[in-house]
Amino acid sequence: MTTDRYTHGHHDSVLRSHRWRTAQNSAAFLLAYLTPGVSLLDVGCGPGTITADLARRVEPGSVVGIDRAPSVIAEAATAFAPPSHPNLRFATGDVYGLEFEDGSFDVVFAHQVLQHLTDPVAALREMGRVLKPGGLLAVRDADYGAFTWFPADSVLDEWLRLYHRVARANRAEADGGRHLPSWVSRAAFTDLTVSSSTWTYATAEERSWWGGLWADRMEQSDLARQAVEYGFATASQLGAYAAAFRRWALATDGVFLVPNVEVLARRD
């Protein structure tokens, strides 16, 4: 099992954002390629909301969601249990050593996974192994370096620098989105289609949700603990970052943009 350290961890402030994700808001670039009967593997499925959406779109094709965190897999399996989701199952798994035969799936999907890995190219090669010849890879990752927000806030600028420092200490790549085409090509995939899309938080409800979950992350999640452990921040500084997110959430003209890069590619 991989020993990679997940920068965010699985505090509820993290899972709140994961549970919000759907196929429409997080995998739209893939949907036109899905047809009934397709077999699909979702690598790093988290609580399974995207996975369940994808399973509905490929019925009666089989869908498997894997994640390395048993607690998250247990949540997904409970939320999307048979018989209401007969073509869907969840299991713990290791992205570097998938427990499937060569050529098992028509599609392999990984959302917000590669940016957190110490060796994303090795993970992609393993995803390619379990794809059928001609099978489709679909990956999507945010790019923290391209995040932007209004109103400007120097404390949020410091927060973003801190996030990059923690990710680097974990040997991960916070700006993973811009690296996706290179990683996919190096893993010997071909016929790449590269696109991008953005999560936008601008309404009062969206600002409250996004600002609130990030405020909580900066005080309660593994990210906060790692920042202190590495000597990058004190509890007082983390509190200041949390306050900055709450301040941003109250700005009536506030907006926060999260750009994502997406790659579709084929296995020869």
N, C-alpha and C positions, 0 to 999 in steps of 0.2 A: 504494500500500500504506500502511496506517495507520502512523503514527509513534508511536502510544500506547506508553508504556513499561509492560511487564508487571512488576508489583511482585515477583512470586515468581521469575520466570525459569524455566529448565528444568533445574536441577540435579537429580540423582537423588533428593535428599531431597524435592523437589517431585513428581517423577514417581512416586515410591513411593506417594504418596497418590492420585494420579490413576489408577494401575493398579489400585488396590483397588476403585474405583468400578464398580458394576454397575447395570443397569437397575432391579433390585429395591431396592438401597439408595440410589439417587440419582435415580430417575425413576419411582417407584411411582405418583405422581400422574397420570402420563400413560398408564400401561399399559392401563387399561380402554378407552381411546379408539383403540387400535391394532387393526387388522384386517388379515388377509392381503391383499396387493395394494396397500397404502398406500405412497406415495412419501414419503420423509422426508429432511430435511437436518439434520445435526447440526453446529451452528456452534460452533467452539472445541472440537473433539472430543478434543484431546490424544492419548494413546496408544491410544484407540479401544475401550476395554473396554465402555463403555456403548453405543457405536455398534454394536458387533458384537452385543450382546444385543438391541438394538432391531431390527437387521436380521433376526435369527432369528425375531422375533415378527411381522414383516410379510411374510415370504416369501410369494409371489415378488416382492413390491414392491421397488423399488430404493431403496437408502439411500446417501447420500453424506456423508462426514465431512470437514470442512475445519478447518484450523488454519493460523495464519500461520507457524508454526515448521517449516521443512523437515525438521529432524532428528526431530521428534516424528511428523510424517506418515510419514517413512520407517520408523520403528518400528512404527506402526500398520499400514502396508501390508504389512510383513513378518510381523507377528504374525497378521494376519487376511487372508491372501492367498487368491485363488482357487486351485484350484477349491472349497476347503472353504467359502468365503463368496462364492458367485457373484453375489449381488445387492448386494454391498457394494464401494464404492471410496472411496479417500481422495485428497485433493488439497490443496495449499496454497491459501489464500484470504484475502480481506480482508473483514471483516464490514461495512465501510462501502461496499464495491463488489463485491457477489457476482457471480460470472461465470456467471449463469444467466438464462434468459429470464424475463420476467414470468409469474407463475402456473405455476411449474414443479413445485411440491411440494404435497402434501396436508397435511404437518406440517412445521413448523420447530421444532427443539429447541435450546436454548442453556443449558448448565449451568455455573454459576460463571464466567460470562463478563462480564455487564453491569457487575458491580462494579468491573471493571478498566479500563473504557473512559472516555475523556474526554467522550464524547457518546453515552450509551446510547440516548437517544431516536432519534437519527439511525440507529444500528445497528438498532433495532427497526423503523423505517420501511423500511429496506432488507430486513429479513427479511419484512416484510409484502408488499413488492413481488414477491418470488419465491413467495409463497403463492398457491394457487388461490383464487378467490372462495369464501368460506365455509370456507377452510382454517384449521387449528388451530395456534396458537402455544403453545409450552410452555417456560417459563423458570423457572429455580430458582437462587437465590443465597443464600449464607450472610450472616449479619448479625453482624459482629465485635463490635459494641457490645452484643449480647445474649449473647456467650459467657459461660459461667460454669464455675467449677471448685471443687473441694475437694480437699485443704485450701487454705485461703486462703494467699496468698503475695504479699507486697508487690512482690517482684521481677517476678512475672508481671503484676501490675497495671501496672508500668512498661513491660513488654514490650508490652502491649496499647496503651498510649499511644504507644509508639514506632511500632507498626504503623500506627496511624491517621495519624501524622505523615508517614510515608513514602508511604502511599497518597495523602494530600492533596497532597504534593509532586509526585506523578505525575498529579495532577488526576483521581484515581479516587475512588470512594466505598466505603470499607471496610464501611459499614453498608448495603450495597446491598439486602439482603433487604427491609427495610422500605420502600424506595423503589420496589420492582417494580410494584405496582399503579399508582402515579402515572406512572411511565415508560411502562408499557404503554398506559395511557389516553391520554397525550399523543401517543403514536405512532399514534393513531386506530384502535386495536383496540376491539372491543366484546364484550359478553357475557362479562365477566371472571368467573372462578372462582378465588378466592384460598384457599390452604391453607398449612399449615406442617408441617414434620417435623424431626426432630432426629437428628443423629449422636451417639451416646453411647459414650464410651470409659470402661469401668469394670473390666473384667477385667484380670488381670495381663498377659495377652498384649496386650490392646488398649492398656493404659497404656504398655507397653514400646514398642509400635509408634508410637503417636501422640507420646509424649514424645520418643522417639528421633529421629523425623523432624524434629520442630520444633527439637530441640537442634541437629541438623545444619544446618537452614536458617539458624539464627541465627549460624552460624560460616562457612558455605560457599556459601550461595545468593546470587542477585542481590539478594534482600532485605537481606542483611547488607552487601553492597558498596554498595548505595544508601544505607543508613543512615549509613555512614561518609562516603560521597561528599557527602551533604547536610549533614554536620556534626551529625547527630542522635545519634550514638553513637560510642564508641571500640571498638577490638577488645576491650579489657578488659571493657567493659560488655556487649558481645555475648556474651562468654564467660560472664558472670554470668547472662544470660538462658538460655543453653544449659544451664548448671548447674541453674537453677531447673526447667526442663522435666525434666531427668534426676531431680531430687529428687522432683518430683511423680510421676513414673512409678513410683517405689519405694514410694509410700504405699499401704499395703494397703487403705485405705478411699478411695482417690482416685477421682474421677470428673471427666470433662470433657464438657461439653455444647456442641454446635455447632448452634444453631437455623438453619433454612433456610426461606425464604418461597418459595412456588411460585405461579405464575399460569398459568392456561389462558385463552386468549382467541381470538376469531374475527376473521378479516379479512372485512369486508363485501364 
